[in-house]
């Protein structure tokens, strides 16, 4: 599986409802990095849905965006990025289930919908629609967008973050190069959104060479670690046979950072 710990399960569950096929590929490893009114059906060909994540003031927000760039769902404000990422994961868990959507009428008579989690909490809200018909079409577009997003990540390759659950019940991420090789691995996190936020920290800090430390292991091989500005280790590389190879691996990761797909 490609990213988010339970993504394969999410997509497989959705496929049972929608009749979609699930794809899967394996991971490669290498010492050296390789080179690097809403009917959206027609507009979605050759594109994919996505999430936008941003910070305004002290809060983080996100949108679910259709392949035609229409905003289908918008979140409330979250105090931390980790919490906002948890909201995105909740969209993936609930947004493919039509019964989780609730239609409402605004004070001006226009119609909108909200997406609720299994506990009834509102996860995100749509824009206003002039008619109930258009709002229903919006829900169908949101359901398709969630399916398309999960399908993309079930077969994703290249430079990306891969978040997964470990055998110990904790969550981890790997950073993959363009050729699929794992070039950086994380510590364990208590939550899936915590691990995903750790992958974001790689992008936040990984273009600064001063944040890396190259060290020699007890077996004589070399590796590097990436640290945040507070000194906490974000990720550790694979082992390299020589210090110069570890240095080249670090430099290749620095160059790779802008191409890493996170959402």
PASEBA-1860 file (N, C-alpha, C; in nm, 3 decimals):
! residues 263
1> XXXXXXXX> 0.083/-0.118/0.000/0.000/0.000/0.000/0.086/0.123/0.000 ~ 0.030/0.234/-0.044/0.113/0.345/-0.080/0.120/0.455/0.024 ~ 0.012/0.495/0.081/0.019/0.597/0.185/-0.103/0.590/0.273 ~ -0.093/0.636/0.395/-0.193/0.629/0.498/-0.208/0.483/0.542 ~ -0.201/0.460/0.669/-0.190/0.324/0.721/-0.301/0.233/0.674 ~ -0.426/0.280/0.675/-0.537/0.192/0.642/-0.592/0.221/0.504 ~ -0.511/0.277/0.414/-0.562/0.316/0.283/-0.612/0.197/0.204 ~ -0.539/0.087/0.205/-0.583/-0.030/0.129/-0.719/-0.077/0.181
9> XXXXXXXX> -0.734/-0.078/0.313/-0.862/-0.119/0.370/-0.971/-0.019/0.335 ~ -0.939/0.110/0.337/-1.037/0.211/0.301/-1.086/0.190/0.158 ~ -0.990/0.173/0.066/-1.028/0.161/-0.074/-1.098/0.029/-0.101 ~ -1.054/-0.079/-0.038/-1.119/-0.208/-0.057/-1.264/-0.203/-0.008 ~ -1.286/-0.136/0.106/-1.421/-0.122/0.158/-1.507/-0.042/0.063 ~ -1.452/0.066/0.008/-1.528/0.147/-0.085/-1.557/0.069/-0.212 ~ -1.460/-0.013/-0.256/-1.477/-0.089/-0.379/-1.594/-0.185/-0.370 ~ -1.621/-0.238/-0.250/-1.734/-0.328/-0.233/-1.865/-0.258/-0.263
17> XXXXXXXX> -1.869/-0.128/-0.234/-1.990/-0.050/-0.258/-1.996/0.000/-0.401 ~ -1.881/0.048/-0.452/-1.880/0.115/-0.581/-1.840/0.026/-0.697 ~ -1.792/-0.097/-0.667/-1.753/-0.186/-0.775/-1.622/-0.148/-0.839 ~ -1.531/-0.088/-0.762/-1.403/-0.043/-0.814/-1.298/-0.148/-0.789 ~ -1.191/-0.148/-0.871/-1.082/-0.244/-0.855/-0.970/-0.181/-0.776 ~ -0.900/-0.260/-0.698/-0.788/-0.213/-0.618/-0.659/-0.260/-0.680 ~ -0.560/-0.168/-0.696/-0.429/-0.205/-0.746/-0.328/-0.201/-0.634 ~ -0.215/-0.271/-0.652/-0.109/-0.269/-0.551/0.023/-0.294/-0.618
25> XXXXXXXX> 0.126/-0.229/-0.566/0.262/-0.252/-0.614/0.353/-0.268/-0.495 ~ 0.472/-0.323/-0.516/0.568/-0.340/-0.408/0.662/-0.223/-0.397 ~ 0.749/-0.227/-0.295/0.846/-0.122/-0.272/0.985/-0.172/-0.308 ~ 1.066/-0.086/-0.370/1.203/-0.121/-0.402/1.296/-0.052/-0.305 ~ 1.413/-0.108/-0.284/1.515/-0.043/-0.202/1.645/-0.041/-0.278 ~ 1.726/0.064/-0.254/1.854/0.078/-0.321/1.940/0.174/-0.241 ~ 2.070/0.154/-0.247/2.159/0.245/-0.174/2.158/0.383/-0.238 ~ 2.147/0.388/-0.368/2.153/0.516/-0.438/2.013/0.558/-0.481
33> XXXXXXXX> 1.983/0.690/-0.474/1.857/0.743/-0.521/1.850/0.738/-0.672 ~ 1.733/0.711/-0.724/1.715/0.714/-0.869/1.681/0.853/-0.917 ~ 1.677/0.874/-1.051/1.643/1.003/-1.107/1.492/1.031/-1.088 ~ 1.528/1.131/-1.069/1.396/1.167/-1.046/1.289/1.208/-1.159 ~ -2.320/2.324/-1.088/-2.401/2.205/-1.112/-2.301/2.107/-1.152 ~ -2.306/1.999/-1.084/-2.181/1.935/-1.064/-2.181/1.801/-1.133 ~ -2.138/1.798/-1.256/-2.110/1.672/-1.321/-1.967/1.683/-1.366 ~ -1.877/1.629/-1.285/-1.734/1.646/-1.311/-1.675/1.531/-1.390
41> XXXXXXXX> -1.757/1.437/-1.436/-1.705/1.316/-1.498/-1.613/1.346/-1.615 ~ -1.658/1.428/-1.708/-1.578/1.457/-1.827/-1.450/1.530/-1.792 ~ -1.460/1.625/-1.699/-1.344/1.706/-1.662/-1.240/1.626/-1.586 ~ -1.280/1.511/-1.528/-1.189/1.437/-1.444/-1.095/1.345/-1.522 ~ -1.118/1.330/-1.652/-1.035/1.240/-1.731/-0.892/1.291/-1.732 ~ -0.797/1.204/-1.695/-0.656/1.240/-1.696/-0.613/1.324/-1.578 ~ -0.703/1.349/-1.483/-0.669/1.426/-1.365/-0.710/1.346/-1.242 ~ -0.691/1.406/-1.124/-0.733/1.335/-1.003/-0.777/1.433/-0.897
49> XXXXXXXX> -0.865/1.388/-0.807/-0.904/1.474/-0.695/-0.786/1.494/-0.601 ~ -0.797/1.594/-0.514/-0.686/1.625/-0.424/-0.739/1.694/-0.299 ~ -0.650/1.710/-0.202/-0.679/1.791/-0.084/-0.589/1.914/-0.086 ~ -0.646/2.028/-0.049/-0.569/2.149/-0.024/-0.559/2.166/0.128 ~ -0.441/2.195/0.177/-0.419/2.216/0.320/-0.344/2.346/0.337 ~ -0.394/2.435/0.421/-0.327/2.563/0.440/-0.352/2.616/0.581 ~ -0.275/2.719/0.615/-0.287/2.783/0.746/-0.324/2.928/0.727 ~ -0.425/2.971/0.800/-0.465/3.111/0.802/-0.470/3.156/0.948
57> XXXXXXXX> -0.391/3.257/0.982/-0.381/3.297/1.121/-0.321/3.185/1.203 ~ -0.392/3.143/1.306/-0.340/3.036/1.392/-0.405/2.901/1.363 ~ -0.492/2.893/1.262/-0.565/2.771/1.235/-0.531/2.710/1.099 ~ -0.546/2.578/1.092/-0.528/2.504/0.968/-0.664/2.464/0.911 ~ -0.673/2.463/0.778/-0.795/2.429/0.707/-0.763/2.337/0.591 ~ -0.864/2.265/0.542/-0.845/2.187/0.421/-0.972/2.186/0.336 ~ -0.954/2.162/0.206/-1.063/2.140/0.112/-1.043/2.007/0.043 ~ -1.154/1.939/0.012/-1.152/1.830/-0.084/-1.187/1.889/-0.219
65> XXXXXXXX> -1.099/1.870/-0.316/-1.112/1.935/-0.446/-1.130/1.829/-0.554 ~ -1.230/1.846/-0.639/-1.253/1.754/-0.749/-1.145/1.770/-0.855 ~ -1.140/1.675/-0.947/-1.040/1.680/-1.053/-1.055/1.804/-1.141 ~ -1.176/1.859/-1.147/-1.197/1.982/-1.225/-1.173/2.107/-1.143 ~ -1.113/2.089/-1.023/-1.075/2.197/-0.931/-1.193/2.260/-0.857 ~ -1.310/2.199/-0.864/-1.423/2.247/-0.784/-1.405/2.202/-0.639 ~ -1.427/2.292/-0.545/-1.421/2.260/-0.403/-1.550/2.190/-0.363 ~ -1.538/2.068/-0.313/-1.655/1.986/-0.278/-1.685/1.987/-0.129
73> XXXXXXXX> -1.582/1.994/-0.046/-1.597/1.995/0.099/-1.492/2.086/0.160 ~ -1.530/2.160/0.262/-1.438/2.249/0.332/-1.446/2.223/0.481 ~ -1.332/2.228/0.547/-1.327/2.195/0.689/-1.347/2.317/0.777 ~ -1.364/2.290/0.905/-1.353/2.393/1.007/-1.205/2.422/1.029 ~ -1.175/2.517/1.119/-1.037/2.545/1.154/-0.986/2.449/1.259 ~ -0.861/2.406/1.244/-0.795/2.318/1.341/-0.675/2.391/1.401 ~ -0.653/2.371/1.529/-0.544/2.441/1.598/-0.408/2.390/1.553 ~ -0.398/2.261/1.517/-0.270/2.204/1.474/-0.284/2.140/1.337
81> XXXXXXXX> -0.171/2.128/1.268/-0.171/2.059/1.138/-0.204/1.913/1.156 ~ -0.154/1.852/1.263/-0.183/1.711/1.289/-0.333/1.688/1.300 ~ -0.404/1.776/1.369/-0.549/1.762/1.383/-0.618/1.778/1.247 ~ -0.572/1.872/1.165/-0.629/1.889/1.032/-0.607/1.766/0.946 ~ -0.489/1.705/0.957/-0.461/1.582/0.883/-0.553/1.469/0.930 ~ -0.583/1.467/1.059/-0.681/1.372/1.109/-0.818/1.393/1.046 ~ -0.854/1.518/1.022/-0.980/1.549/0.953/-0.979/1.496/0.811 ~ -0.866/1.509/0.741/-0.855/1.456/0.606/-0.871/1.304/0.606
89> XXXXXXXX> -0.808/1.237/0.702/-0.823/1.092/0.712/-0.969/1.054/0.740 ~ -1.039/1.137/0.815/-1.179/1.112/0.843/-1.263/1.128/0.717 ~ -1.227/1.223/0.629/-1.294/1.235/0.499/-1.279/1.104/0.422 ~ -1.159/1.047/0.421/-1.134/0.924/0.347/-1.214/0.808/0.406 ~ -1.234/0.808/0.538/-1.309/0.700/0.603/-1.459/0.712/0.580 ~ -1.509/0.834/0.568/-1.654/0.856/0.567/-1.709/0.911/0.436 ~ -1.624/0.975/0.356/-1.674/1.048/0.239/-1.723/0.962/0.125 ~ -1.696/0.832/0.128/-1.747/0.743/0.024/-1.880/0.679/0.060
97> XXXXXXXX> -1.938/0.716/0.175/-2.063/0.656/0.225/-2.174/0.760/0.215 ~ -2.268/0.738/0.126/-2.371/0.839/0.098/-2.453/0.873/0.221 ~ -2.478/0.774/0.307/-2.561/0.798/0.425/-2.495/0.891/0.527 ~ -2.365/0.916/0.511/-2.295/1.006/0.603/-2.316/1.154/0.565 ~ -2.380/1.178/0.453/-2.407/1.317/0.410/-2.545/1.359/0.455 ~ -2.555/1.483/0.499/-2.682/1.540/0.545/-2.707/1.670/0.471 ~ -2.829/1.685/0.415/-2.865/1.807/0.341/-2.927/1.908/0.436 ~ -2.890/2.034/0.415/-2.944/2.142/0.497/-2.983/2.260/0.409
105> XXXXXXXX> -3.070/2.344/0.462/-3.113/2.463/0.388/-3.064/2.587/0.463 ~ -2.995/2.674/0.390/-2.944/2.798/0.449/-3.055/2.900/0.466 ~ -3.026/3.006/0.538/-3.128/3.109/0.564/-3.175/3.179/0.437 ~ -3.092/3.176/0.332/-3.132/3.240/0.205/-3.204/3.144/0.112 ~ -3.234/3.023/0.160/-3.308/2.925/0.081/-3.221/2.833/-0.002 ~ -3.091/2.860/-0.008/-3.003/2.771/-0.084/-2.973/2.645/-0.002 ~ -2.924/2.542/-0.071/-2.905/2.411/-0.011/-2.757/2.378/-0.003 ~ -2.717/2.312/0.104/-2.580/2.264/0.117/-2.583/2.130/0.188
113> XXXXXXXX> -2.467/2.066/0.196/-2.460/1.938/0.266/-2.341/1.938/0.360 ~ -2.352/1.856/0.463/-2.241/1.835/0.556/-2.206/1.686/0.554 ~ -2.082/1.657/0.582/-2.037/1.518/0.597/-2.013/1.492/0.744 ~ -2.074/1.385/0.795/-2.062/1.351/0.936/-1.980/1.223/0.954 ~ -1.907/1.217/1.063/-1.837/1.095/1.102/-1.938/0.998/1.162 ~ -1.893/0.877/1.190/-1.983/0.776/1.245/-2.038/0.818/1.381 ~ -1.966/0.905/1.454/-2.014/0.953/1.583/-2.106/1.075/1.571 ~ -2.137/1.115/1.447/-2.227/1.227/1.423/-2.159/1.362/1.411
121> XXXXXXXX> -2.031/1.368/1.440/-1.960/1.496/1.433/-1.944/1.541/1.288 ~ -1.966/1.670/1.264/-1.950/1.725/1.129/-1.801/1.736/1.097 ~ -1.763/1.676/0.984/-1.623/1.679/0.940/-1.598/1.795/0.847 ~ -1.692/1.819/0.754/-1.671/1.922/0.653/-1.807/1.963/0.595 ~ -1.807/2.078/0.528/-1.930/2.139/0.477/-1.910/2.177/0.331 ~ -2.016/2.169/0.253/-2.008/2.206/0.111/-2.033/2.355/0.091 ~ -2.019/2.397/-0.033/-2.062/2.531/-0.072/-2.214/2.534/-0.080 ~ -2.271/2.651/-0.107/-2.416/2.663/-0.124/-2.455/2.632/-0.268
129> XXXXXXXX> -2.567/2.562/-0.283/-2.620/2.526/-0.415/-2.757/2.590/-0.432 ~ -2.791/2.628/-0.555/-2.918/2.696/-0.579/-3.038/2.603/-0.569 ~ -3.016/2.473/-0.593/-3.125/2.377/-0.587/-3.082/2.251/-0.512 ~ -3.180/2.177/-0.463/-3.152/2.049/-0.398/-3.091/1.950/-0.497 ~ -3.134/1.958/-0.622/-3.078/1.869/-0.725/-2.927/1.891/-0.737 ~ -2.885/2.016/-0.742/-2.742/2.046/-0.754/-2.665/2.000/-0.630 ~ -2.728/2.013/-0.513/-2.662/1.966/-0.390/-2.644/1.815/-0.394 ~ -2.746/1.743/-0.441/-2.733/1.597/-0.453/-2.624/1.560/-0.552
137> XXXXXXXX> -2.614/1.635/-0.662/-2.506/1.611/-0.758/-2.371/1.638/-0.694 ~ -2.366/1.737/-0.605/-2.242/1.767/-0.533/-2.199/1.652/-0.444 ~ -2.294/1.589/-0.377/-2.262/1.473/-0.294/-2.205/1.360/-0.380 ~ -2.267/1.334/-0.493/-2.217/1.228/-0.581/-2.076/1.260/-0.630 ~ -2.050/1.389/-0.659/-1.915/1.429/-0.700/-1.816/1.408/-0.587 ~ -1.857/1.435/-0.463/-1.769/1.415/-0.347/-1.739/1.266/-0.329 ~ -1.840/1.183/-0.345/-1.818/1.038/-0.333/-1.721/0.991/-0.440 ~ -1.738/1.039/-0.563/-1.645/1.003/-0.670/-1.504/1.053/-0.641
145> XXXXXXXX> -1.496/1.173/-0.584/-1.364/1.230/-0.554/-1.290/1.147/-0.451 ~ -1.360/1.103/-0.347/-1.295/1.018/-0.247/-1.247/0.888/-0.311 ~ -1.332/0.828/-0.395/-1.292/0.704/-0.463/-1.171/0.726/-0.553 ~ -1.172/0.837/-0.627/-1.059/0.865/-0.716/-0.931/0.891/-0.641 ~ -0.943/0.959/-0.528/-0.825/0.987/-0.446/-0.765/0.857/-0.392 ~ -0.849/0.770/-0.338/-0.801/0.643/-0.284/-0.744/0.554/-0.394 ~ -0.806/0.556/-0.509/-0.755/0.475/-0.620/-0.617/0.522/-0.662 ~ -0.598/0.653/-0.668/-0.466/0.707/-0.703/-0.360/0.656/-0.607
153> XXXXXXXX> -0.387/0.667/-0.475/-0.285/0.629/-0.378/-0.265/0.478/-0.368 ~ -0.365/0.401/-0.410/-0.348/0.256/-0.405/-0.248/0.207/-0.508 ~ -0.219/0.289/-0.609/-0.124/0.250/-0.715/-0.010/0.351/-0.729 ~ 0.003/0.444/-0.636/0.103/0.551/-0.649/0.245/0.496/-0.650 ~ 0.329/0.560/-0.728/0.471/0.524/-0.734/0.551/0.654/-0.741 ~ 0.682/0.643/-0.738/0.765/0.762/-0.748/0.788/0.829/-0.614 ~ 0.829/0.955/-0.619/0.864/1.029/-0.498/0.738/1.056/-0.416 ~ 0.736/1.001/-0.296/0.614/1.011/-0.216/0.643/0.974/-0.071
161> XXXXXXXX> 0.546/1.003/0.013/0.546/0.956/0.151/0.451/0.838/0.163 ~ 0.491/0.737/0.236/0.412/0.615/0.256/0.393/0.596/0.405 ~ 0.271/0.614/0.453/0.241/0.600/0.595/0.175/0.465/0.618 ~ 0.221/0.393/0.719/0.171/0.257/0.739/0.171/0.221/0.887 ~ 0.093/0.118/0.919/0.087/0.066/1.056/0.190/-0.043/1.072 ~ 0.269/-0.037/1.180/0.367/-0.139/1.208/0.308/-0.255/1.286 ~ 0.385/-0.361/1.296/0.340/-0.479/1.370/0.319/-0.449/1.518 ~ 0.382/-0.341/1.566/0.370/-0.304/1.707/0.248/-0.216/1.735
169> XXXXXXXX> 0.166/-0.191/1.630/0.047/-0.109/1.648/0.071/0.039/1.637 ~ 0.196/0.079/1.616/0.228/0.220/1.597/0.232/0.251/1.447 ~ 0.246/0.379/1.415/0.242/0.423/1.276/0.376/0.482/1.235 ~ 0.414/0.458/1.111/0.544/0.497/1.059/0.528/0.557/0.920 ~ 0.632/0.629/0.875/0.634/0.671/0.735/0.769/0.639/0.674 ~ 0.767/0.613/0.544/0.887/0.605/0.461/0.879/0.713/0.355 ~ 0.993/0.767/0.319/1.004/0.857/0.205/1.066/0.779/0.090 ~ 0.998/0.780/-0.024/1.044/0.706/-0.141/1.102/0.801/-0.245
177> XXXXXXXX> 1.209/0.757/-0.310/1.266/0.830/-0.423/1.184/0.804/-0.548 ~ 1.221/0.870/-0.657/1.148/0.855/-0.783/1.148/0.712/-0.833 ~ 1.254/0.636/-0.801/1.262/0.497/-0.845/1.197/0.400/-0.747 ~ 1.131/0.452/-0.644/1.063/0.369/-0.546/1.146/0.331/-0.426 ~ 1.277/0.358/-0.429/1.364/0.321/-0.317/1.326/0.399/-0.191 ~ 1.332/0.331/-0.076/1.309/0.397/0.053/1.437/0.469/0.094 ~ 1.429/0.599/0.113/1.549/0.678/0.143/1.548/0.739/0.283 ~ 1.431/0.738/0.349/1.423/0.791/0.486/1.307/0.721/0.555
185> XXXXXXXX> 1.328/0.680/0.679/1.224/0.612/0.757/1.209/0.679/0.892 ~ 1.089/0.673/0.945/1.059/0.746/1.069/1.066/0.657/1.192 ~ 1.055/0.721/1.305/1.026/0.657/1.432/0.878/0.619/1.435 ~ 0.833/0.554/1.542/0.693/0.520/1.556/0.611/0.635/1.614 ~ 0.488/0.647/1.567/0.394/0.748/1.616/0.271/0.677/1.672 ~ 0.207/0.740/1.768/0.088/0.681/1.829/-0.034/0.685/1.737 ~ -0.039/0.782/1.646/-0.156/0.798/1.559/-0.114/0.807/1.413 ~ -0.207/0.775/1.325/-0.182/0.784/1.181/-0.159/0.928/1.138
193> XXXXXXXX> -0.240/1.019/1.191/-0.221/1.160/1.155/-0.089/1.214/1.207 ~ -0.041/1.161/1.320/0.090/1.201/1.370/0.201/1.159/1.276 ~ 0.193/1.038/1.222/0.293/0.992/1.126/0.287/1.073/0.998 ~ 0.166/1.105/0.953/0.153/1.186/0.831/0.209/1.326/0.854 ~ 0.187/1.381/0.972/0.246/1.511/1.003/0.398/1.503/1.007 ~ 0.451/1.387/1.051/0.596/1.367/1.047/0.650/1.373/0.906 ~ 0.575/1.316/0.811/0.617/1.324/0.671/0.617/1.469/0.623 ~ 0.519/1.548/0.667/0.518/1.690/0.634/0.641/1.759/0.692
201> XXXXXXXX> 0.685/1.715/0.811/0.803/1.775/0.872/0.930/1.749/0.790 ~ 0.933/1.636/0.718/1.045/1.611/0.628/1.053/1.721/0.523 ~ 0.939/1.756/0.467/0.936/1.863/0.366/0.969/1.998/0.429 ~ 0.920/2.021/0.551/0.948/2.147/0.620/1.097/2.167/0.645 ~ 1.167/2.060/0.678/1.306/2.071/0.723/1.409/2.014/0.628 ~ 1.366/1.933/0.532/1.459/1.852/0.455/1.540/1.923/0.350 ~ 1.508/2.047/0.319/1.589/2.120/0.221/1.704/2.196/0.286 ~ 1.716/2.188/0.417/1.822/2.257/0.490/1.929/2.156/0.530
209> XXXXXXXX> 2.045/2.162/0.467/2.149/2.062/0.492/2.196/2.062/0.637 ~ 2.186/2.176/0.704/2.229/2.184/0.843/2.142/2.099/0.935 ~ 2.026/2.058/0.888/1.937/1.976/0.970/1.976/1.827/0.965 ~ 2.074/1.791/0.884/2.116/1.652/0.870/2.244/1.627/0.950 ~ 2.254/1.506/1.003/2.375/1.460/1.069/2.416/1.326/1.006 ~ 2.541/1.317/0.961/2.592/1.193/0.904/2.674/1.122/1.011 ~ 2.640/0.994/1.035/2.702/0.920/1.146/2.746/0.782/1.098 ~ 2.838/0.723/1.177/2.883/0.587/1.148/2.821/0.491/1.250
217> XXXXXXXX> 2.765/0.381/1.200/2.703/0.281/1.285/2.808/0.188/1.344 ~ 2.769/0.106/1.441/2.862/0.014/1.507/2.917/-0.092/1.411 ~ 2.846/-0.116/1.300/2.894/-0.215/1.202/2.987/-0.154/1.097 ~ 3.021/-0.025/1.114/3.111/0.042/1.022/3.044/0.110/0.905 ~ 2.915/0.088/0.887/2.844/0.154/0.777/2.801/0.295/0.820 ~ 2.751/0.370/0.722/2.718/0.511/0.745/2.570/0.536/0.717 ~ 2.516/0.636/0.785/2.375/0.674/0.766/2.361/0.821/0.803 ~ 2.247/0.878/0.770/2.220/1.016/0.811/2.083/1.024/0.877
225> XXXXXXXX> 2.069/1.123/0.963/1.941/1.153/1.027/1.901/1.296/0.992 ~ 1.772/1.318/0.986/1.716/1.451/0.965/1.648/1.494/1.094 ~ 1.682/1.615/1.141/1.625/1.665/1.265/1.543/1.791/1.240 ~ 1.442/1.811/1.322/1.364/1.934/1.320/1.443/2.046/1.387 ~ 1.390/2.167/1.382/1.460/2.281/1.440/1.475/2.268/1.591 ~ 1.390/2.186/1.655/1.401/2.164/1.800/1.497/2.051/1.835 ~ 1.564/1.996/1.734/1.660/1.889/1.756/1.603/1.749/1.755 ~ 1.472/1.734/1.743/1.410/1.602/1.742/1.435/1.533/1.608
233> XXXXXXXX> 1.469/1.404/1.613/1.492/1.328/1.491/1.360/1.302/1.420 ~ 1.354/1.338/1.292/1.234/1.315/1.211/1.244/1.182/1.137 ~ 1.363/1.154/1.083/1.379/1.032/1.006/1.525/0.991/0.996 ~ 1.545/0.864/0.964/1.678/0.805/0.954/1.692/0.735/0.819 ~ 1.807/0.749/0.757/1.829/0.688/0.626/1.859/0.539/0.637 ~ 1.870/0.475/0.524/1.923/0.339/0.517/2.073/0.344/0.544 ~ 2.136/0.229/0.549/2.281/0.222/0.568/2.354/0.233/0.434 ~ 2.466/0.304/0.436/2.550/0.320/0.318/2.688/0.260/0.347
241> XXXXXXXX> 2.753/0.212/0.245/2.883/0.145/0.263/2.995/0.242/0.297 ~ 2.983/0.368/0.252/3.086/0.468/0.278/3.022/0.599/0.319 ~ 3.101/0.683/0.383/3.053/0.815/0.423/3.019/0.899/0.301 ~ 3.098/0.887/0.195/3.072/0.966/0.074/2.938/0.926/0.012 ~ 2.904/0.797/0.016/2.774/0.754/-0.035/2.661/0.809/0.050 ~ 2.680/0.812/0.182/2.579/0.870/0.271/2.561/1.018/0.243 ~ 2.672/1.086/0.216/2.665/1.229/0.184/2.591/1.251/0.054 ~ 2.620/1.167/-0.046/2.547/1.179/-0.173/2.398/1.147/-0.155
249> XXXXXXXX> 2.369/1.049/-0.069/2.229/1.017/-0.040/2.156/1.134/0.024 ~ 2.222/1.199/0.117/2.162/1.319/0.180/2.137/1.426/0.076 ~ 2.236/1.453/-0.009/2.222/1.559/-0.110/2.111/1.526/-0.209 ~ 2.097/1.398/-0.243/1.991/1.357/-0.334/1.854/1.376/-0.269 ~ 1.844/1.348/-0.139/1.718/1.369/-0.069/1.683/1.517/-0.063 ~ 1.781/1.601/-0.037/1.757/1.746/-0.037/1.699/1.790/-0.171 ~ 1.755/1.738/-0.280/1.707/1.774/-0.414/1.569/1.714/-0.441 ~ 1.540/1.600/-0.379/1.415/1.530/-0.403/1.296/1.594/-0.332
257> XXXXXXX> 1.319/1.660/-0.221/1.212/1.710/-0.134/1.098/1.779/-0.209 ~ 1.126/1.873/-0.300/1.015/1.944/-0.366/0.923/1.853/-0.448 ~ 0.972/1.736/-0.487/0.892/1.645/-0.570/0.811/1.545/-0.490 ~ 0.827/1.541/-0.358/0.759/1.440/-0.276/0.611/1.469/-0.269 ~ 0.530/1.369/-0.300/0.385/1.381/-0.294/0.338/1.342/-0.154 ~ 0.268/1.434/-0.089/0.220/1.409/0.047/0.069/1.387/0.052 ~ -0.007/1.463/-0.025/-0.153/1.453/-0.025/-0.205/1.432/-0.166
END
